[in-house]
Amino acid sequence: MGRSLLRAKTGVANGTTILTHIHHHQTPLFLMQGLADAGVTWKSEAIFQEQAGHPIEDISIPAEDKTTAIYAGAVVKDAAHPAAAKAWPSFIHAPKALAIFESSQFKPYTAAK
């Protein structure tokens, strides 16, 4: 078990850490309710909360401490709206969509070569 997970489990046991189930919803709520002093969530969520006027402050994590996640999507075989389902992958790769993602510091996936 990694050190950070061990610290989190210890913190949960002694009441100093709250593990979330849906971090991007729960973390801002816990901060605004005074149940937490700090929390990790997507940068886009922190930006949204700031823009909504909520008392949330976005603090950047140093590059050396960041990890990269890859999000995937697919068209569901029996989608209720097949045309929309097929249009979605094209849209999220379009320059306009990529610019929206980049505004929250998301980057497009490029396969390793």
C-alpha positions as CSV (number, residue, x, y, z in Angstrom):
1,M,0.0,0.0,0.0
2,G,1.4,3.4,-1.0
3,R,2.3,5.9,1.7
4,S,-0.4,8.4,0.6
5,L,-3.1,5.8,0.8
6,L,-1.9,4.6,4.1
7,R,-2.0,8.2,5.4
8,A,-5.5,8.6,4.0
9,K,-6.7,5.4,5.7
10,T,-5.1,6.6,9.0
11,G,-6.7,10.0,8.6
12,V,-10.1,8.4,8.0
13,A,-9.6,6.2,11.1
14,N,-8.7,9.2,13.4
15,G,-11.3,11.6,11.8
16,T,-8.8,14.0,10.2
17,T,-9.5,12.8,6.6
18,I,-12.7,12.4,4.7
19,L,-12.7,10.1,1.6
20,T,-15.2,11.2,-1.0
21,H,-17.2,9.1,-3.4
22,I,-17.8,11.8,-5.9
23,H,-14.9,14.2,-5.2
24,H,-15.9,16.9,-7.7
25,H,-19.3,17.3,-6.0
26,Q,-18.4,16.6,-2.4
27,T,-15.1,18.4,-2.0
28,P,-16.5,21.9,-2.7
29,L,-19.5,21.2,-0.5
30,F,-17.4,20.0,2.4
31,L,-15.2,23.1,2.1
32,M,-18.2,25.4,2.1
33,Q,-19.8,23.6,5.0
34,G,-16.5,23.9,7.0
35,L,-16.1,20.1,7.2
36,A,-12.7,20.4,5.4
37,D,-9.9,22.9,5.2
38,A,-8.6,21.7,1.8
39,G,-9.4,19.1,-0.8
40,V,-8.4,17.9,-4.3
41,T,-10.7,18.1,-7.2
42,W,-10.5,18.9,-10.9
43,K,-9.2,22.3,-11.8
44,S,-12.3,22.9,-13.9
45,E,-14.5,22.4,-10.8
46,A,-12.4,24.8,-8.7
47,I,-12.7,27.4,-11.6
48,F,-16.5,26.8,-11.8
49,Q,-16.9,27.2,-8.0
50,E,-14.9,30.5,-8.1
51,Q,-16.9,31.8,-11.0
52,A,-20.2,30.9,-9.2
53,G,-19.0,33.2,-6.3
54,H,-18.5,30.4,-3.8
55,P,-15.8,30.8,-1.2
56,I,-13.4,28.4,-2.9
57,E,-9.8,29.2,-3.8
58,D,-8.0,27.3,-6.6
59,I,-4.5,26.5,-5.6
60,S,-2.3,24.9,-8.2
61,I,-0.4,21.7,-7.5
62,P,3.3,21.8,-8.5
63,A,4.0,20.0,-11.7
64,E,6.2,17.5,-10.0
65,D,3.3,16.4,-7.8
66,K,0.7,16.1,-10.5
67,T,-0.4,12.9,-12.2
68,T,-2.0,12.4,-15.6
69,A,-5.3,10.7,-16.1
70,I,-6.7,9.6,-19.5
71,Y,-10.4,9.8,-20.0
72,A,-12.0,7.6,-22.6
73,G,-15.4,7.6,-24.3
74,A,-17.3,5.3,-26.6
75,V,-20.5,5.1,-28.5
76,V,-22.9,2.7,-26.8
77,K,-24.2,-0.1,-29.1
78,D,-27.9,0.6,-28.6
79,A,-27.7,4.3,-27.8
80,A,-31.1,6.0,-27.4
81,H,-29.9,8.8,-29.7
82,P,-27.4,7.1,-32.1
83,A,-26.8,10.2,-34.3
84,A,-25.9,12.3,-31.3
85,A,-23.8,9.4,-29.9
86,K,-21.8,9.3,-33.1
87,A,-21.4,13.1,-33.3
88,W,-20.0,13.3,-29.7
89,P,-16.5,11.8,-30.4
90,S,-16.1,14.1,-33.4
91,F,-17.1,17.2,-31.4
92,I,-14.8,16.5,-28.5
93,H,-11.8,16.4,-30.9
94,A,-12.9,19.5,-32.7
95,P,-10.8,22.7,-32.2
96,K,-13.7,24.5,-30.4
97,A,-14.1,21.7,-27.8
98,L,-10.3,21.3,-27.3
99,A,-10.1,25.0,-26.6
100,I,-12.9,24.6,-23.9
101,F,-10.9,21.8,-22.3
102,E,-7.6,23.7,-22.5
103,S,-9.2,26.6,-20.7
104,S,-9.3,24.3,-17.6
105,Q,-5.8,22.9,-18.4
106,F,-7.0,19.6,-19.9
107,K,-4.9,18.4,-22.8
108,P,-5.9,16.1,-25.6
109,Y,-4.7,12.6,-25.5
110,T,-2.0,11.7,-28.0
111,A,-0.9,8.1,-28.3
112,A,2.7,7.4,-27.2
113,K,4.9,6.6,-30.2
